[in-house]
Amino acid sequence: MKEKIIKEYTFLSNGLPIKVRIKREEGRPSLLYDIVLPELKQGTKAILSHAMKEIVEELRLTPEELISQKETLKIKDSIKEEIKEKIRNLFPEENDEKINFLTGVIIPQTIGLGNVEHLLNDAFLEDIIIRSERPLWVYHKNFGWLETKIILSDQKIYDYASLIARQIGRQISVLDPLLDAHMLNGDRINAVLSPASFLGNIMTIRKFRRTPWTIPELIYNKTIPVELAAEVWLMIQYEMSLIVSGGTASGKTTMLNTLLAFTPPNQRVLTIEETKELQPPSFLFWDSLVVKEPNPEGKGEVSMQDLLINSLRMRPDRIVVGEVRRSEEARTLFEALHTGHSVYSTLHADTSEQTINRLMSEPIKIPESMVSGVPIILVMIRDRRKGIRRVFEFSEVVPTALGGKEGVRTNNLWRWKPRKDVIEKEGVSQRIFDDLKMHTGFSDEEIKKDLEEKTIILNWMVKNKLFDIKKVGNVFKKYYEDKDVLLTKLKKEPGKLLKEL
């Protein structure tokens, strides 16, 4: 069979060097993602195979042990050490490097997801699609959808989905065949069991970046211009609400997580979600609330509405509602807004105009008079041809009163120009800066000066490639403690400031 290797690279998974070949094979309509695992001698394979059977029997986790995610992680760490010790006893003459290597071989097959575990550790992969008795597919950042030679049985897919569900206190079965949840590593999983899936069990894994994105990194990658980032910083600092919208995998959640870093660190942030996806920076004062599904008897459900009502007793300054898909999430979002809190959320829509229309149409159907409560819409887009993500539109929601009837319209302030790949100013604000002046007492000159200072700080972080989330957090912390001291150090002692971070 003729083949042509397009790309080849190596990454580490559980300490193992895994080689990937992206290649074109004759007769295959799509590119192939070919994963090459380290070779083992036949004798070593036989010993490890026998050891795996013993380990699975000896170290099986009970449902009681898997109720707490923290406990599950502790147990898994403990099991890894026990596995390493067992390997050491089986191969007493081998050095630590070889023991670690063999441990890395056996861990995914005993307490992980088998070869799928290696795919989770490939930083170039965004999505993994596992279908019963058919080749597994992956979405590669540089090459799009790729077919693999990995095939899993219907039973194996069920076992993996069930394992993940138990680890986070959920369940999936023929009677309850749908699972939408997050894994312990933060990735998101969606599973559909037969007969709800006609061709057998399906599992979809949406991977999340292991190191969080930061605003200087997004500016550096041209996802958002520094001047617009400064404006959004100003809006969020003074508690203006915002919706981030966009299409599938356009970067909505990433952008919202990143923008939350602009929140003053002495303000309390609460996130309310159906499925956990939001990961605000750890330096913020935040807590996460997640919907709980009812048990098989229909008891114990905790809805988004329940969480919102409870959250208002927790004295939050900001409420972040996970993706709005249905009327309940939207109602939760706008009820939070009308309790006097700043609210933030994401929504599937390709433009700011579509965002407004989706909010007012079925199945969400928010009254038009209420929609203006969220003054800012930031729209993300993914250019599939170039493989890039950009802020597509930054718009304000302007209230109108035509014929005595309250309504809304959008006013685009920034827009992405795809042919030039630049995000340019497009319109003049008719609302948000007036609102800002009304609530802060700022003059036009003071707003201009504030934006210039924020731009200087952001440009300095970009210039020094200050992308680490903790260091970025320390910059914002210093800004809110005393911005004049920060700006002075940045101008006169930039080297000393870098060391302090």
C-alpha positions as CSV (number, residue, x, y, z in Angstrom):
1,M,0.0,0.0,0.0
2,K,1.4,3.4,-1.0
3,E,1.6,6.0,1.7
4,K,2.9,9.5,2.1
5,I,3.9,10.9,5.5
6,I,2.6,14.5,5.8
7,K,3.7,15.2,9.3
8,E,5.5,13.4,12.1
9,Y,5.9,14.3,15.8
10,T,6.4,12.8,19.3
11,F,4.8,13.6,22.6
12,L,4.8,12.1,26.1
13,S,1.9,10.2,27.6
14,N,2.3,8.8,31.1
15,G,6.0,9.1,30.6
16,L,5.9,7.1,27.3
17,P,7.2,8.6,24.0
18,I,4.3,8.3,21.6
19,K,5.0,8.9,17.9
20,V,2.3,10.2,15.6
21,R,2.4,10.1,11.8
22,I,-0.1,12.1,9.8
23,K,-0.2,10.3,6.4
24,R,-2.1,9.8,3.2
25,E,-2.7,6.2,2.2
26,E,-3.7,5.1,-1.2
27,G,-7.5,4.3,-1.4
28,R,-8.2,6.1,1.9
29,P,-10.4,9.3,1.3
30,S,-9.1,11.1,4.4
31,L,-5.8,11.6,6.1
32,L,-4.8,9.0,8.7
33,Y,-3.7,9.8,12.2
34,D,-1.4,6.9,12.9
35,I,-0.2,6.5,16.5
36,V,2.9,4.4,17.1
37,L,3.4,2.9,20.6
38,P,6.7,1.9,22.1
39,E,7.7,-1.7,21.2
40,L,7.9,-4.3,23.9
41,K,9.6,-7.7,23.8
42,Q,7.2,-10.7,23.7
43,G,8.3,-11.9,27.2
44,T,7.7,-8.5,28.7
45,K,4.3,-8.3,27.0
46,A,3.3,-11.7,28.5
47,I,4.3,-10.7,32.0
48,L,2.6,-7.3,31.8
49,S,-0.6,-8.9,30.4
50,H,-0.7,-11.3,33.4
51,A,0.0,-8.4,35.8
52,M,-2.8,-6.3,34.3
53,K,-5.4,-9.0,35.0
54,E,-4.2,-9.2,38.7
55,I,-4.2,-5.4,39.1
56,V,-7.7,-5.0,37.7
57,E,-9.0,-7.6,40.2
58,E,-7.0,-6.3,43.2
59,L,-7.5,-2.6,42.7
60,R,-11.1,-2.3,41.6
61,L,-12.6,1.0,42.8
62,T,-16.0,0.8,44.5
63,P,-18.8,3.3,43.8
64,E,-18.5,4.6,47.4
65,E,-14.8,5.4,46.7
66,L,-15.7,7.3,43.6
67,I,-18.3,9.7,45.0
68,S,-15.8,12.5,45.6
69,Q,-13.7,13.7,42.8
70,K,-10.9,14.8,45.1
71,E,-11.0,11.3,46.7
72,T,-11.0,9.7,43.3
73,L,-7.9,11.6,42.3
74,K,-6.1,10.6,45.6
75,I,-7.1,7.0,45.1
76,K,-5.8,7.0,41.5
77,D,-2.5,8.5,42.6
78,S,-2.2,5.8,45.3
79,I,-3.1,3.1,42.8
80,K,-0.4,4.4,40.4
81,E,2.2,4.0,43.2
82,E,0.9,0.4,43.9
83,I,1.2,-0.4,40.2
84,K,4.7,0.9,40.1
85,E,5.7,-1.2,43.1
86,K,4.1,-4.3,41.5
87,I,6.1,-3.7,38.3
88,R,9.3,-3.3,40.4
89,N,8.7,-6.7,42.0
90,L,8.1,-8.3,38.6
91,F,11.3,-6.8,37.1
92,P,13.7,-6.5,40.1
93,E,16.8,-6.1,37.9
94,E,15.5,-3.1,35.9
95,N,16.5,0.5,36.7
96,D,14.0,3.3,37.7
97,E,13.8,4.6,34.1
98,K,12.6,1.2,32.8
99,I,10.2,0.7,35.7
100,N,8.6,4.1,35.0
101,F,8.4,3.2,31.3
102,L,6.6,-0.1,32.1
103,T,4.4,1.6,34.6
104,G,3.4,4.1,31.9
105,V,2.5,1.2,29.6
106,I,0.2,-0.5,32.1
107,I,-1.6,2.4,33.8
108,P,-3.8,3.4,30.8
109,Q,-4.8,-0.2,30.3
110,T,-5.8,-0.7,34.0
111,I,-7.2,2.5,35.5
112,G,-7.4,4.6,32.3
113,L,-9.1,4.6,28.9
114,G,-6.6,2.3,27.1
115,N,-5.0,3.8,24.0
116,V,-7.6,6.6,24.1
117,E,-5.6,7.9,27.1
118,H,-2.7,8.6,24.8
119,L,-4.9,10.7,22.5
120,L,-5.9,12.8,25.5
121,N,-2.3,13.7,26.0
122,D,-1.7,14.9,22.4
123,A,-1.8,18.7,22.6
124,F,-2.7,19.0,18.9
125,L,-6.0,17.2,19.3
126,E,-9.2,19.0,20.2
127,D,-11.9,16.4,19.8
128,I,-12.0,12.6,19.9
129,I,-15.0,10.7,18.4
130,I,-15.4,7.0,19.5
131,R,-18.0,4.9,17.6
132,S,-18.9,1.3,18.1
133,E,-16.8,-1.2,16.0
134,R,-15.7,1.7,13.6
135,P,-12.5,3.6,13.4
136,L,-12.0,6.3,16.0
137,W,-11.8,9.9,14.6
138,V,-9.9,12.9,16.0
139,Y,-9.9,16.6,15.2
140,H,-6.4,17.9,14.8
141,K,-5.6,21.6,15.2
142,N,-3.6,21.7,12.0
143,F,-5.3,19.0,9.8
144,G,-8.9,18.9,10.9
145,W,-10.8,15.6,11.0
146,L,-8.5,12.5,10.8
147,E,-9.3,8.8,10.8
148,T,-7.4,6.4,13.0
149,K,-6.9,2.7,13.1
150,I,-8.1,2.4,16.7
151,I,-11.4,0.5,16.9
152,L,-13.3,-0.1,20.2
153,S,-16.1,-2.5,20.9
154,D,-19.6,-1.5,22.0
155,Q,-18.9,-3.0,25.4
156,K,-15.6,-1.2,25.8
157,I,-17.2,2.2,25.0
158,Y,-19.9,1.5,27.6
159,D,-17.2,0.5,30.1
160,Y,-15.3,3.7,29.5
161,A,-18.4,5.9,29.7
162,S,-19.6,4.2,32.8
163,L,-16.1,4.6,34.4
164,I,-16.1,8.3,33.7
165,A,-19.6,8.7,35.0
166,R,-18.9,6.9,38.3
167,Q,-15.8,9.0,38.8
168,I,-17.9,12.2,38.9
169,G,-20.9,10.8,40.8
170,R,-23.1,10.3,37.7
171,Q,-24.5,7.3,35.9
172,I,-25.2,6.1,32.4
173,S,-27.3,3.0,31.4
174,V,-29.7,1.7,28.9
175,L,-32.5,3.3,30.9
176,D,-30.6,6.6,31.1
177,P,-28.5,6.5,27.9
178,L,-27.3,10.1,27.7
179,L,-24.3,11.5,29.5
180,D,-23.0,15.1,29.2
181,A,-20.3,15.7,31.8
182,H,-16.7,16.7,32.5
183,M,-13.9,14.3,33.2
184,L,-11.5,14.6,36.1
185,N,-8.9,16.2,33.9
186,G,-11.3,19.0,32.8
187,D,-12.1,17.5,29.4
188,R,-15.8,17.3,28.4
189,I,-17.5,14.0,27.5
190,N,-20.7,13.3,25.8
191,A,-21.9,9.7,25.5
192,V,-24.9,8.2,23.8
193,L,-25.8,4.5,24.3
194,S,-27.7,2.2,22.1
195,P,-30.6,2.1,21.3
196,A,-30.6,6.0,21.5
197,S,-27.7,5.7,19.1
198,F,-28.8,3.6,16.1
199,L,-25.4,2.2,15.1
200,G,-24.1,1.5,18.6
201,N,-22.6,3.4,21.5
202,I,-20.9,6.7,20.8
203,M,-18.6,8.8,23.0
204,T,-17.3,12.3,22.1
205,I,-14.5,13.9,24.1
206,R,-13.9,17.7,23.8
207,K,-10.4,18.4,25.1
208,F,-9.6,21.5,27.1
209,R,-6.2,23.0,27.2
210,R,-4.0,21.8,30.1
211,T,-2.5,25.3,30.6
212,P,-5.1,28.0,30.6
213,W,-5.1,30.7,28.0
214,T,-4.4,34.2,29.2
215,I,-5.3,37.6,27.7
216,P,-1.7,38.5,26.7
217,E,-1.5,35.1,24.8
218,L,-4.8,35.9,22.9
219,I,-3.5,39.3,22.0
220,Y,-0.2,37.8,20.9
221,N,-2.1,35.3,18.7
222,K,-4.2,38.1,17.2
223,T,-7.4,36.6,18.6
224,I,-8.2,40.0,20.1
225,P,-6.5,43.4,19.5
226,V,-4.9,45.0,22.6
227,E,-7.1,48.2,22.3
228,L,-10.3,46.1,22.4
229,A,-8.9,44.0,25.3
230,A,-8.3,47.2,27.2
231,E,-11.9,48.3,26.6
232,V,-13.3,45.0,27.8
233,W,-11.1,45.2,30.8
234,L,-12.6,48.6,31.6
235,M,-16.2,47.3,31.2
236,I,-15.6,44.2,33.3
237,Q,-13.7,46.1,36.0
238,Y,-16.8,48.4,36.5
239,E,-19.3,45.5,36.5
240,M,-20.9,45.6,33.0
241,S,-22.5,42.4,32.0
242,L,-21.5,40.5,28.9
243,I,-22.4,37.6,26.6
244,V,-19.8,35.8,24.6
245,S,-21.4,34.1,21.6
246,G,-20.1,32.2,18.5
247,G,-20.4,28.9,16.7
248,T,-19.3,25.4,17.8
249,A,-15.6,25.3,18.9
250,S,-15.2,29.0,18.1
251,G,-13.5,29.7,21.5
252,K,-16.5,31.1,23.5
253,T,-15.7,29.3,26.8
254,T,-11.9,30.0,26.4
255,M,-12.6,33.7,25.8
256,L,-15.0,34.0,28.8
257,N,-12.5,32.2,31.1
258,T,-9.8,34.6,29.9
259,L,-11.9,37.7,30.4
260,L,-12.9,36.8,33.9
261,A,-9.3,37.4,34.9
262,F,-10.2,41.2,34.6
263,T,-12.4,40.8,37.7
264,P,-11.0,42.6,40.8
265,P,-9.6,39.9,43.1
266,N,-11.5,41.1,46.1
267,Q,-14.9,40.4,44.5
268,R,-16.7,37.1,44.8
269,V,-17.5,35.2,41.6
270,L,-20.0,32.3,41.4
271,T,-20.3,30.1,38.3
272,I,-23.6,28.2,37.7
273,E,-23.5,25.4,35.1
274,E,-25.3,22.4,33.8
275,T,-22.0,20.7,32.8
276,K,-18.8,22.1,34.3
277,E,-16.7,23.9,31.6
278,L,-15.8,27.2,33.1
279,Q,-12.4,27.5,34.8
280,P,-11.9,31.0,36.1
281,P,-8.3,31.8,37.0
282,S,-7.4,30.3,40.4
283,F,-6.3,33.7,41.8
284,L,-9.9,34.9,41.7
285,F,-12.3,34.6,44.7
286,W,-14.7,32.1,43.1
287,D,-16.8,29.0,43.6
288,S,-18.4,26.7,41.2
289,L,-22.0,25.4,41.4
290,V,-23.1,22.5,39.1
291,V,-26.6,21.1,38.4
292,K,-27.3,17.7,39.9
293,E,-29.5,15.3,38.0
294,P,-32.2,13.3,39.8
295,N,-31.5,9.7,40.9
296,P,-33.3,6.7,39.3
297,E,-36.2,7.3,41.6
298,G,-36.5,10.9,40.4
299,K,-35.3,12.4,43.6
300,G,-32.4,14.7,44.5
301,E,-32.5,17.0,41.5
302,V,-30.8,20.4,41.8
303,S,-31.7,22.7,38.9
304,M,-30.0,25.8,37.6
305,Q,-32.9,27.8,39.1
306,D,-32.3,26.1,42.5
307,L,-28.6,27.1,42.3
308,L,-29.4,30.7,41.4
309,I,-31.8,31.1,44.3
310,N,-29.2,29.6,46.6
311,S,-26.4,31.7,45.1
312,L,-28.1,34.9,46.1
313,R,-27.7,33.9,49.7
314,M,-23.9,33.4,49.1
315,R,-23.3,37.2,48.5
316,P,-21.8,37.0,45.1
317,D,-20.5,40.2,43.3
318,R,-20.5,38.4,39.9
319,I,-22.6,35.5,38.6
320,V,-21.4,33.5,35.6
321,V,-24.0,31.3,34.0
322,G,-22.8,28.4,31.8
323,E,-23.9,28.2,28.2
324,V,-27.4,29.3,27.5
325,R,-29.2,26.7,25.4
326,R,-32.8,26.6,26.8
327,S,-35.3,28.8,28.5
328,E,-34.2,27.7,32.0
329,E,-30.6,28.9,31.5
330,A,-31.7,32.2,30.0
331,R,-34.2,32.7,32.8
332,T,-31.5,32.1,35.3
333,L,-29.2,34.5,33.5
334,F,-31.7,37.4,33.4
335,E,-33.0,36.8,36.9
336,A,-29.4,37.0,38.1
337,L,-29.1,40.2,36.2
338,H,-32.2,41.7,37.7
339,T,-31.0,41.0,41.2
340,G,-28.4,43.7,40.6
341,H,-25.4,41.4,39.9
342,S,-23.0,41.5,36.9
343,V,-23.6,38.4,34.8
344,Y,-21.6,36.7,32.1
345,S,-22.5,33.8,29.9
346,T,-22.0,32.1,26.5
347,L,-24.5,31.4,23.7
348,H,-24.4,29.7,20.3
349,A,-24.9,32.4,17.7
350,D,-22.8,33.6,14.8
351,T,-23.3,37.3,15.0
352,S,-24.5,39.9,17.6
353,E,-27.8,40.2,15.7
354,Q,-28.3,36.5,15.8
355,T,-27.5,36.5,19.5
356,I,-30.4,39.0,20.2
357,N,-32.7,37.0,17.9
358,R,-31.9,33.7,19.7
359,L,-32.5,35.2,23.1
360,M,-36.0,36.5,22.0
361,S,-37.0,33.4,20.0
362,E,-38.0,29.8,21.0
363,P,-36.9,27.9,22.9
364,I,-35.3,30.7,25.0
365,K,-37.9,33.5,24.4
366,I,-36.7,36.3,26.7
367,P,-39.0,39.4,26.4
368,E,-37.4,42.1,24.2
369,S,-37.6,44.7,27.0
370,M,-35.3,42.5,29.2
371,V,-32.6,41.8,26.6
372,S,-31.0,45.2,26.9
373,G,-30.1,44.3,30.5
374,V,-26.9,42.8,29.0
375,P,-25.2,45.7,27.3
376,I,-22.3,43.9,25.6
377,I,-22.0,41.1,23.1
378,L,-18.6,39.7,22.1
379,V,-18.8,37.2,19.1
380,M,-16.1,34.6,18.4
381,I,-15.5,33.0,15.0
382,R,-13.4,30.1,13.8
383,D,-11.8,30.3,10.4
384,R,-11.7,26.7,9.4
385,R,-9.5,27.3,6.3
386,K,-6.8,29.0,8.3
387,G,-7.4,27.2,11.6
388,I,-7.6,30.4,13.6
389,R,-10.0,31.9,16.1
390,R,-10.9,35.6,16.2
391,V,-13.2,38.1,17.9
392,F,-15.7,38.5,15.0
393,E,-17.8,41.3,16.5
394,F,-17.8,43.4,19.6
395,S,-21.2,45.1,19.9
396,E,-23.4,47.0,22.3
397,V,-27.1,46.4,22.8
398,V,-29.0,49.7,22.4
399,P,-32.6,50.1,23.7
400,T,-35.1,51.6,21.3
401,A,-38.6,52.8,21.6
402,L,-40.4,52.7,18.3
403,G,-44.1,53.5,18.3
404,G,-44.1,53.5,22.1
405,K,-42.9,49.9,22.1
406,E,-39.6,49.0,23.9
407,G,-37.1,47.1,21.8
408,V,-33.4,46.7,21.2
409,R,-30.9,46.8,18.4
410,T,-27.2,46.1,18.1
411,N,-24.4,48.6,17.3
412,N,-21.2,47.1,16.1
413,L,-18.1,48.7,17.6
414,W,-15.4,46.3,16.4
415,R,-15.4,43.8,13.5
416,W,-13.0,41.2,12.1
417,K,-12.0,41.8,8.4
418,P,-11.1,38.2,7.2
419,R,-9.2,39.2,4.0
420,K,-6.8,41.3,6.0
421,D,-7.1,39.3,9.2
422,V,-7.5,42.4,11.4
423,I,-10.1,43.4,13.9
424,E,-10.9,47.0,13.3
425,K,-13.0,49.7,15.0
426,E,-16.3,50.0,13.1
427,G,-18.7,52.2,14.9
428,V,-19.1,54.9,17.6
429,S,-20.5,53.9,21.0
430,Q,-24.1,55.0,21.7
431,R,-24.5,53.4,25.1
432,I,-21.8,51.6,27.0
433,F,-19.4,54.6,27.5
434,D,-22.4,56.8,28.6
435,D,-23.4,54.0,31.0
436,L,-19.9,53.8,32.3
437,K,-19.7,57.6,32.9
438,M,-23.1,57.5,34.6
439,H,-22.0,54.8,37.0
440,T,-18.4,55.9,37.7
441,G,-18.4,59.6,37.2
442,F,-15.6,59.4,34.7
443,S,-15.1,62.1,32.2
444,D,-14.1,61.3,28.6
445,E,-10.5,62.3,29.3
446,E,-10.4,60.0,32.4
447,I,-11.7,57.1,30.3
448,K,-9.2,57.8,27.6
449,K,-6.3,57.9,30.2
450,D,-7.5,54.7,31.9
451,L,-7.6,52.8,28.5
452,E,-4.1,54.1,27.7
453,E,-2.8,52.8,31.0
454,K,-4.4,49.4,30.5
455,T,-3.1,49.2,26.9
456,I,0.5,49.9,28.2
457,I,0.2,47.1,30.8
458,L,-1.2,44.6,28.3
459,N,1.4,45.5,25.6
460,W,4.2,45.1,28.2
461,M,2.9,41.6,29.1
462,V,2.7,40.7,25.4
463,K,6.2,42.0,24.7
464,N,7.6,39.9,27.5
465,K,5.4,36.9,26.5
466,L,4.0,36.9,30.0
467,F,1.5,34.1,29.4
468,D,1.7,32.1,32.6
469,I,-1.7,32.3,34.4
470,K,-0.2,32.9,37.9
471,K,2.1,35.7,36.6
472,V,-0.7,37.4,34.7
473,G,-2.8,37.1,37.8
474,N,-0.1,38.8,39.9
475,V,0.0,41.7,37.4
476,F,-3.8,42.2,37.7
477,K,-3.5,41.9,41.5
478,K,-0.8,44.6,41.6
479,Y,-2.9,46.8,39.3
480,Y,-5.9,46.6,41.7
481,E,-3.7,47.2,44.8
482,D,-2.1,50.3,43.4
483,K,-2.0,50.9,39.6
484,D,0.3,53.9,39.9
485,V,3.0,51.9,41.6
486,L,2.6,49.2,39.0
487,L,2.9,51.6,36.1
488,T,5.9,53.3,37.7
489,K,7.7,50.0,38.1
490,L,6.7,48.9,34.6
491,K,8.3,52.1,33.1
492,K,11.3,52.5,35.3
493,E,12.1,49.0,36.7
494,P,10.6,46.5,34.2
495,G,13.3,43.9,35.0
496,K,12.7,44.1,38.7
497,L,8.9,43.8,38.1
498,L,9.4,40.6,36.1
499,K,11.3,39.0,38.9
500,E,8.6,40.0,41.4
501,L,6.0,38.1,39.4
